[in-house]
Amino acid sequence: MSCKVTIPYSANINDILEMGRREATAYNCQFSGDTSSGAFNVSALGGVFNGTYIVYEKVIEILFSNKPFFIPCSLIETFLRSHVK
């Protein structure tokens, strides 16, 4: 099941991506990309999350091409918004 999450940001995009890389390492996530776009794949919460992201001016668009069906997009969005400033 796919979902799209759009998150505004005000911090430096390099800092945000560095935080993402650190978190990815902590959760054994595959993460590749730069300040314009990238991809991720992680097994967590009993399922697989994978997708891509695109960085626009002050907005990050994350498209989950796969996520556990029992985890709603709204919960994912709330979690991500709490970590991206």
Rosetta blueprint (number, residue, H / E / L):
1 M L
2 S L
3 C E
4 K E
5 V E
6 T E
7 I E
8 P E
9 Y L
10 S L
11 A L
12 N L
13 I H
14 N H
15 D H
16 I H
17 L H
18 E H
19 M H
20 G H
21 R H
22 R H
23 E H
24 A H
25 T H
26 A H
27 Y L
28 N L
29 C L
30 Q E
31 F E
32 S E
33 G E
34 D L
35 T L
36 S L
37 S E
38 G E
39 A E
40 F E
41 N E
42 V E
43 S E
44 A E
45 L L
46 G L
47 G E
48 V E
49 F E
50 N E
51 G E
52 T E
53 Y E
54 I E
55 V E
56 Y E
57 E L
58 K L
59 V E
60 I E
61 E E
62 I E
63 L E
64 F E
65 S E
66 N E
67 K L
68 P L
69 F L
70 F L
71 I L
72 P L
73 C H
74 S H
75 L H
76 I H
77 E H
78 T H
79 F H
80 L H
81 R H
82 S H
83 H H
84 V L
85 K L
